[in-house]
Every structure is written in structure tokens, then in C-alpha cells.
């Protein structure tokens, strides 16, 4: 019985999802959630896929969902090559999270904060960070003054994990790359971000 093996960019065996025909390492789009952007298939099982979407985070989706191949180019391709350099085990062992903290409006009095956000703050005021702790523990440390960002210590109100859903339990290399991307995206949505 001869079996043909598929290998990904790093030379690892690649499983193919039977329902969707998608293999680990492919770049896809989800037709029902175009706002998630392109996604890197971390793991393909018979009935499900583990995918990291550029704007939707890490998601488990059914293999029967409407997905389509979507090649990346330029900076996106460079980012997805970093994703491909990580093993599925690295993805499942990831412990870093991107988190968002809502700041009170008094932070707008700071010239440095205003200078970083020339478009204003129609959506509110946020601090975006990366942590290897839980976001709740990290927020408590900020508020307590331990390794604290100055704006969070004095103006932090609450965690806003709804704005960064799917960006938890990531490998550090991915979380660190996503922090400035998410900050820029939130700024484009009308938030003032530090």
C-alpha cells in the first residue's frame, strides 16, 4: 500500500481535511466572515480546521464551512511565512495574548497621547499590549504599578477583550507581530490607541 505524503514548507507531514479538501499550511478566506481576512490553516482534521485569521484571530471552524483558497502577497505573504515556520504544537502551546484596556477620556489631555492619535477618538481610548500572563492578571499588575504603562496605571478603566477576540493563546512571535497591526486597525476604526 503506497501512500503519497504531502509536506508543508517546513517538510512536515500535512493532513488534508476530507470535507473541505484543505491542507495545513494553506492560506484561505472564510466566505461568511470576510472581515477576518486571510487565514493560515494550522491544522486540518477530518471535520474541522484550526485557522489563524489575520483579523479574526485563532479559530476552530467546521471543514464544511464556505472557505476558499486565497493566496497572499507582499507583507501578508511575509507574515504567513512566519506562521508556516511554527509547528502545530507551537500553536497549541501558545500562551501569549494581545489585550485591550479601555482608558478614561482624561487621557486625551496628554499631548503625547494626542500626538499619536491625530485622527481623534470617536470610538474611545485604548491601550493595546501583549502578555504571557492572563489579560486579567496583566491588567491587575498595570493598575498596581508593576511593569505598568503610565496611561493604564492612571487612566485604565476595564479590559476590552471583545475588541481582540481570538488573539489569545498565541505563540509569542505571532502575538508580538499582531499588537501593532491591531493597534493600527483599531485606530482606523476611530479609537485613539496607545
Backbone bond lengths (Angstrom), bond angles and torsions (degrees), N, CA, C in turn:
res aa  C-N    CA-C-N  psi(-1)  N-CA   C-N-CA  omega(-1)  CA-C   N-CA-C  phi
1 X - - - 1.463 - - 1.519 108.79 -
2 X 1.310 116.74 108.56 1.460 120.79 -179.14 1.523 108.90 -97.32
3 X 1.300 114.05 126.00 1.462 120.00 178.28 1.501 108.92 -111.38
4 X 1.334 116.32 134.85 1.453 119.29 174.61 1.516 108.07 -86.42
5 X 1.305 115.97 132.37 1.462 120.96 179.09 1.513 108.85 -102.18
6 X 1.330 115.17 139.98 1.464 120.36 171.47 1.515 107.38 -103.11
7 X 1.312 115.99 138.80 1.461 121.01 178.83 1.515 109.09 -118.67
8 X 1.341 116.20 144.76 1.458 119.41 176.41 1.523 109.26 -85.97
9 X 1.336 116.08 -172.09 1.466 120.57 -177.02 1.521 113.05 -59.52
10 X 1.331 116.60 -29.01 1.462 120.27 -178.37 1.534 111.77 -92.97
11 X 1.336 117.81 5.68 1.456 120.48 177.54 1.515 114.76 83.25
12 X 1.345 117.81 14.79 1.460 120.79 179.46 1.523 109.59 -90.41
13 X 1.358 116.72 152.39 1.457 120.76 173.59 1.517 109.63 -59.65
14 X 1.323 116.12 140.61 1.449 121.57 -178.85 1.518 109.10 -116.35
15 X 1.313 115.96 128.22 1.458 121.03 175.10 1.517 108.58 -87.07
16 X 1.314 116.65 147.55 1.460 121.75 177.60 1.518 108.43 -112.55
17 X 1.315 116.19 130.97 1.456 120.08 175.78 1.521 107.62 -73.40
18 X 1.317 116.58 123.82 1.458 119.99 -175.84 1.516 112.22 -66.60
19 X 1.313 117.80 -38.52 1.455 120.62 -175.62 1.528 112.06 -70.49
20 X 1.322 117.91 -39.74 1.460 120.24 -174.29 1.520 113.50 -103.53
21 X 1.316 117.97 -16.60 1.458 120.62 -176.52 1.515 113.17 73.63
22 X 1.320 117.59 13.64 1.468 122.74 -178.28 1.520 109.35 -93.73
23 X 1.323 116.50 142.12 1.460 120.71 178.26 1.523 110.09 -113.30
24 X 1.322 114.80 158.26 1.464 120.22 175.34 1.527 108.34 -59.90
25 X 1.316 115.67 140.81 1.458 121.01 179.61 1.524 113.87 96.69
26 X 1.325 117.72 -11.50 1.464 120.17 179.04 1.526 110.43 -78.90
27 X 1.330 115.06 157.41 1.456 122.39 175.15 1.525 106.55 -105.85
28 X 1.342 116.51 127.34 1.458 121.29 -174.89 1.521 111.42 -133.14
29 X 1.316 115.96 171.69 1.463 124.37 169.45 1.519 107.72 -128.38
30 X 1.320 116.50 147.43 1.466 121.79 175.33 1.521 106.91 -99.45
31 X 1.348 116.97 118.33 1.466 121.26 -174.77 1.531 112.35 -63.32
32 X 1.329 118.50 -31.25 1.464 120.87 -179.49 1.526 113.24 -79.42
33 X 1.325 117.63 -19.89 1.466 122.34 -177.74 1.522 110.48 -130.36
34 X 1.324 118.27 67.00 1.468 120.05 -178.98 1.527 113.10 -63.09
35 X 1.352 116.78 -23.36 1.465 120.28 179.73 1.528 112.06 -66.20
36 X 1.336 118.05 -17.40 1.466 121.09 177.51 1.523 111.74 -73.22
37 X 1.315 117.96 -18.08 1.463 121.52 -178.42 1.524 111.24 75.00
38 X 1.318 114.94 -161.20 1.462 120.09 179.12 1.519 109.95 -75.66
39 X 1.335 115.33 154.78 1.449 120.08 -179.32 1.513 112.35 -134.84
40 X 1.318 115.57 145.72 1.465 122.85 176.56 1.523 108.03 -96.28
41 X 1.326 117.27 124.66 1.460 121.32 -179.81 1.529 108.38 -78.59
42 X 1.321 115.84 110.16 1.458 122.34 -179.06 1.520 110.53 -75.91
43 X 1.329 114.70 -46.67 1.460 120.57 -175.22 1.523 108.43 -147.42
44 X 1.340 116.68 136.28 1.465 121.84 176.90 1.523 108.45 -116.57
45 X 1.319 115.21 122.80 1.463 121.32 176.27 1.523 107.89 -111.85
46 X 1.325 116.71 177.22 1.465 119.80 -179.36 1.519 112.51 -58.65
47 X 1.324 117.03 -41.00 1.463 119.81 -173.94 1.523 114.48 -118.67
48 X 1.313 118.24 -1.37 1.463 119.23 -178.35 1.529 111.14 -149.71
49 X 1.309 113.73 164.09 1.459 122.12 177.66 1.521 108.86 -129.51
50 X 1.327 117.19 141.72 1.460 122.40 168.12 1.515 105.64 -102.18
51 X 1.342 116.19 120.69 1.460 121.54 -173.11 1.520 109.53 -131.20
52 X 1.345 116.13 139.83 1.457 120.17 171.16 1.515 107.17 -105.75
53 X 1.359 115.71 109.81 1.453 121.33 178.62 1.517 109.02 -90.68
54 X 1.322 115.27 139.87 1.459 119.85 -175.30 1.527 112.28 -57.70
55 X 1.332 118.62 -39.33 1.464 120.40 -178.82 1.524 112.48 -113.72
56 X 1.327 117.90 -3.58 1.448 121.19 -179.82 1.512 113.90 -110.41
57 X 1.341 116.84 -6.71 1.457 120.76 178.40 1.517 112.93 77.98
58 X 1.322 114.33 -164.47 1.464 121.74 -177.60 1.522 109.02 -82.50
59 X 1.330 116.00 125.88 1.458 121.35 -175.85 1.521 110.44 -137.76
60 X 1.306 115.75 145.93 1.454 121.98 168.61 1.516 106.73 -99.77
61 X 1.323 117.80 123.03 1.466 120.76 -178.40 1.521 109.99 -126.80
62 X 1.322 116.14 154.11 1.455 121.26 177.41 1.521 109.35 -70.36
63 X 1.320 115.96 140.97 1.461 120.30 -179.77 1.525 111.53 -64.50
64 X 1.323 117.71 -22.37 1.455 121.13 179.06 1.517 114.18 -83.82
65 X 1.328 118.41 -3.59 1.462 121.51 178.77 1.529 110.01 -63.64
66 X 1.346 116.26 155.01 1.469 119.23 -179.39 1.532 111.89 -73.52
67 X 1.314 115.84 94.55 1.460 121.44 178.54 1.517 109.05 -120.46
68 X 1.313 114.94 153.71 1.459 120.24 -179.02 1.518 109.66 -143.30
69 X 1.332 117.18 147.48 1.471 119.71 176.56 1.524 109.71 -61.11
70 X 1.311 116.12 144.78 1.463 120.67 -178.24 1.521 109.01 -150.16
71 X 1.319 117.53 88.73 1.464 120.04 -177.20 1.531 112.57 -59.60
72 X 1.297 115.45 143.29 1.470 121.59 179.13 1.524 109.26 -100.95
73 X 1.331 115.55 156.50 1.463 119.96 176.29 1.520 108.86 -141.68
74 X 1.308 115.83 164.87 1.462 121.77 176.41 1.519 113.22 61.83
75 X 1.336 115.66 -132.41 1.458 121.19 -177.60 1.522 112.09 -64.82
76 X 1.336 117.00 -34.09 1.460 119.77 177.19 1.525 110.58 -62.20
77 X 1.328 116.46 -43.82 1.468 120.36 179.74 1.521 110.39 -62.21
78 X 1.325 116.47 -38.99 1.466 120.80 177.78 1.524 110.45 -63.11
79 X 1.336 116.83 -43.27 1.457 120.97 178.69 1.530 110.89 -63.03
80 X 1.325 117.01 -45.09 1.461 120.07 -178.92 1.527 111.77 -68.98
81 X 1.325 118.44 -24.45 1.469 119.25 174.59 1.530 109.97 -69.51
82 X 1.331 117.74 -31.15 1.468 120.82 173.69 1.529 108.78 -65.81
83 X 1.334 116.55 -42.42 1.473 120.60 176.83 1.517 110.58 -58.95
84 X 1.333 116.86 -43.02 1.467 121.55 -178.14 1.523 111.88 -66.46
85 X 1.323 117.25 -24.44 1.458 120.89 179.67 1.523 113.67 -75.55
86 X 1.324 116.61 -6.70 1.465 121.13 179.98 1.523 109.85 -103.06
87 X 1.307 116.15 138.93 1.464 120.42 178.50 1.530 109.93 -76.92
88 X 1.338 117.87 157.92 1.471 119.46 174.93 1.532 112.02 -56.18
89 X 1.325 115.83 -31.85 1.463 119.87 177.92 1.532 111.19 -64.70
90 X 1.340 117.05 -40.21 1.468 120.68 176.97 1.527 110.60 -60.99
91 X 1.333 116.08 -39.20 1.455 119.95 179.23 1.523 110.79 -65.99
92 X 1.325 117.55 -41.61 1.461 119.24 -177.64 1.525 112.09 -75.40
93 X 1.317 117.44 -21.96 1.470 120.85 178.07 1.522 113.13 -93.83
94 X 1.332 117.19 -0.92 1.465 120.62 -178.50 1.510 111.60 -56.14
95 X 1.334 116.87 139.94 1.467 119.73 -178.13 1.523 112.56 -132.10
96 X 1.308 117.34 9.74 1.461 119.96 -179.78 1.527 110.47 -98.83
97 X 1.316 114.84 146.14 1.461 121.25 -178.46 1.517 110.35 -130.55
98 X 1.317 115.36 145.06 1.455 121.41 167.91 1.526 104.84 -92.77
99 X 1.323 116.92 133.32 1.456 120.44 -177.79 1.519 110.45 -131.39
100 X 1.317 115.36 156.55 1.462 122.09 178.23 1.525 108.73 -125.51
101 X 1.326 115.71 137.10 1.464 121.97 177.49 1.522 107.71 -122.55
102 X 1.319 114.99 128.72 1.462 120.15 176.61 1.524 108.76 -76.69
103 X 1.328 115.86 134.80 1.465 122.30 178.83 1.527 109.04 -109.30
104 X 1.336 116.24 151.91 1.464 117.84 178.20 1.534 109.83 -77.02
105 X 1.319 115.62 163.21 1.465 119.66 -172.39 1.523 113.68 -68.91
106 X 1.326 118.33 -14.50 1.464 120.65 177.91 1.526 111.56 -64.21
107 X 1.336 118.13 -18.32 1.463 121.31 178.52 1.533 111.12 -63.87
108 X 1.331 116.63 -23.24 1.462 120.89 -178.79 1.533 111.59 -67.42
109 X 1.344 117.43 -15.74 1.460 121.05 177.48 1.524 111.98 -70.38
110 X 1.333 116.51 -19.46 1.465 120.82 179.60 1.522 110.51 -76.28
111 X 1.313 115.79 125.39 1.465 120.87 179.85 1.529 111.43 -61.79
112 X 1.334 117.00 -41.02 1.464 120.66 -179.62 1.531 110.78 -60.75
113 X 1.324 116.58 -39.78 1.469 120.94 179.59 1.530 110.08 -67.36
114 X 1.312 116.78 -43.65 1.471 120.72 178.97 1.522 111.02 -64.64
115 X 1.334 117.02 -40.84 1.468 120.65 -179.79 1.523 112.07 -62.17
116 X 1.322 117.02 -34.80 1.466 120.43 -179.80 1.530 111.64 -76.52
117 X 1.328 116.42 -14.90 1.468 120.97 -176.30 1.524 110.51 -129.82
118 X 1.325 117.76 68.50 1.461 120.06 -176.61 1.521 114.05 -66.63
119 X 1.325 117.72 -16.86 1.464 120.91 -179.61 1.511 113.90 -81.82
120 X 1.320 118.34 -0.67 1.454 121.35 -179.00 1.519 112.22 88.23
121 X 1.329 115.24 -164.91 1.463 120.43 -174.76 1.515 110.99 -143.90
122 X 1.312 117.75 64.99 1.463 120.36 179.92 1.524 112.15 -70.14
123 X 1.349 117.63 -24.84 1.462 121.01 -177.87 1.511 114.47 -97.13
124 X 1.310 118.66 -11.76 1.456 122.00 -177.55 1.519 111.20 123.60
125 X 1.324 115.86 -171.79 1.458 122.89 -173.14 1.525 108.81 -122.96
126 X 1.332 116.95 131.24 1.461 121.20 -174.85 1.514 112.18 -135.91
127 X 1.320 114.45 154.23 1.464 123.64 167.14 1.530 105.14 -117.16
128 X 1.324 117.23 131.59 1.467 122.28 178.52 1.521 107.58 -115.19
129 X 1.318 116.59 133.80 1.464 120.89 179.02 1.514 112.12 -146.81
130 X 1.337 115.30 174.44 1.463 123.35 176.45 1.516 107.10 -124.13
131 X 1.330 116.69 140.18 1.456 120.22 179.00 1.516 111.16 -144.36
132 X 1.332 115.21 151.97 1.455 122.22 171.70 1.519 110.68 -93.31
133 X 1.339 116.63 -6.75 1.466 122.76 175.33 1.529 108.12 -90.84
134 X 1.311 117.40 177.94 1.459 117.97 170.87 1.526 107.27 -71.75
135 X 1.323 118.82 149.80 1.465 119.66 178.14 1.530 112.67 -56.93
136 X 1.330 117.17 -34.91 1.467 120.40 179.34 1.533 111.36 -64.71
137 X 1.329 116.34 -43.00 1.467 120.37 178.39 1.524 110.48 -66.28
138 X 1.327 116.20 -40.88 1.467 119.97 -179.88 1.529 110.79 -64.62
139 X 1.329 117.26 -40.61 1.459 120.87 178.31 1.527 110.36 -62.51
140 X 1.326 116.63 -42.55 1.468 120.64 178.34 1.529 110.43 -61.85
141 X 1.337 117.37 -38.88 1.468 120.11 178.23 1.522 111.16 -67.27
142 X 1.331 116.85 -40.25 1.472 120.01 175.34 1.529 109.66 -57.32
143 X 1.327 115.88 -50.64 1.460 120.45 -176.44 1.525 111.57 -64.79
144 X 1.336 116.77 -30.73 1.464 120.81 179.27 1.517 113.89 -81.96
145 X 1.329 117.37 -6.97 1.456 120.66 178.04 1.518 114.79 90.63
146 X 1.339 118.65 6.31 1.462 121.77 178.68 1.515 109.12 -91.67
147 X 1.337 116.62 120.41 1.468 121.77 -177.43 1.522 109.73 46.08
148 X 1.296 114.80 51.97 1.453 120.91 -169.72 1.511 112.76 -102.60
149 X 1.331 115.25 138.40 1.451 120.17 169.51 1.514 108.39 -73.72
150 X 1.318 116.68 138.39 1.466 119.60 -173.44 1.518 112.89 -59.89
151 X 1.323 117.67 -37.79 1.459 118.61 -177.74 1.525 111.85 -73.43
152 X 1.328 117.37 -33.09 1.465 119.54 179.89 1.524 110.48 -71.27
153 X 1.318 116.59 -40.37 1.466 120.40 -179.00 1.525 111.12 -59.94
154 X 1.322 116.91 -41.22 1.464 119.38 -175.45 1.527 113.77 -97.88
155 X 1.338 118.00 -24.29 1.465 119.91 -173.80 1.529 114.29 -123.79
156 X 1.337 118.37 -0.73 1.465 120.47 -177.24 1.516 112.33 -66.50
157 X 1.333 116.77 130.02 1.470 121.13 -179.28 1.517 112.03 -106.44
158 X 1.342 116.83 -52.63 1.465 119.94 -176.95 1.517 110.00 -162.83
159 X 1.326 115.02 161.33 1.462 120.82 174.38 1.523 109.30 -71.98
160 X 1.317 116.39 145.06 1.471 121.79 175.34 1.527 108.04 -125.09
161 X 1.335 116.12 67.14 1.457 120.94 -178.77 1.524 112.24 -69.53
162 X 1.329 117.15 -16.67 1.459 120.12 176.59 1.528 111.41 -64.05
163 X 1.310 117.40 -25.45 1.471 121.20 -179.37 1.526 112.63 -82.23
164 X 1.320 117.33 -16.45 1.471 121.25 -178.25 1.527 110.83 -126.34
165 X 1.324 116.31 31.22 1.464 121.62 -179.65 1.530 109.87 -58.69
166 X 1.322 116.39 134.14 1.460 121.51 179.35 1.522 113.80 92.67
167 X 1.323 117.27 -6.01 1.462 120.52 -178.23 1.527 111.64 -106.54
168 X 1.326 116.16 39.82 1.460 121.21 175.59 1.519 108.76 -119.45
169 X 1.335 115.52 160.59 1.466 122.66 -179.26 1.536 111.38 55.12
170 X 1.322 114.67 50.25 1.462 121.52 179.28 1.520 109.84 -107.29
171 X 1.332 117.34 155.94 1.467 118.96 169.64 1.533 108.86 -62.60
172 X 1.315 116.56 147.35 1.467 120.44 -175.89 1.531 112.42 -56.46
173 X 1.333 117.39 -42.06 1.474 119.91 -178.11 1.518 112.03 -59.55
174 X 1.314 116.97 -34.12 1.464 120.63 179.78 1.530 109.96 -78.38
175 X 1.325 117.83 -45.61 1.468 121.59 -178.87 1.527 110.84 -58.86
176 X 1.323 116.94 -43.22 1.469 120.98 -178.96 1.530 110.83 -65.25
177 X 1.323 117.29 -36.17 1.461 120.28 178.16 1.534 111.86 -73.32
178 X 1.326 117.13 -30.42 1.457 120.25 -177.29 1.526 113.33 -79.82
179 X 1.329 118.05 -25.41 1.471 119.83 -177.77 1.533 112.48 -54.83
180 X 1.338 120.18 -54.64 1.473 118.29 -179.14 1.528 112.69 -68.62
181 X 1.339 117.68 -30.55 1.462 120.41 178.24 1.526 110.48 -65.33
182 X 1.332 116.45 -44.39 1.463 119.86 179.06 1.524 111.18 -68.02
183 X 1.325 117.07 -37.45 1.471 120.03 177.18 1.529 109.91 -61.01
184 X 1.322 117.37 -45.01 1.469 120.93 179.28 1.528 111.03 -64.99
185 X 1.343 116.72 -40.10 1.460 120.40 179.49 1.528 110.66 -65.09
186 X 1.327 117.53 -43.66 1.464 120.99 178.59 1.526 111.25 -65.29
187 X 1.326 116.52 -36.85 1.462 120.80 176.97 1.538 108.97 -62.25
188 X 1.332 116.47 -40.56 1.465 120.64 178.38 1.527 111.60 -67.01
189 X 1.330 117.87 -23.28 1.456 122.62 177.42 1.523 112.64 -84.05
190 X 1.330 117.41 0.20 1.460 121.07 176.07 1.517 115.44 105.60
191 X 1.338 117.45 1.36 1.463 120.51 177.83 1.525 109.47 -85.41
192 X 1.334 116.02 149.01 1.461 121.26 169.49 1.532 105.01 -94.54
193 X 1.337 117.15 125.44 1.459 121.20 -169.49 1.522 110.81 -125.69
194 X 1.329 115.20 136.34 1.470 121.74 171.92 1.497 108.23 -112.53
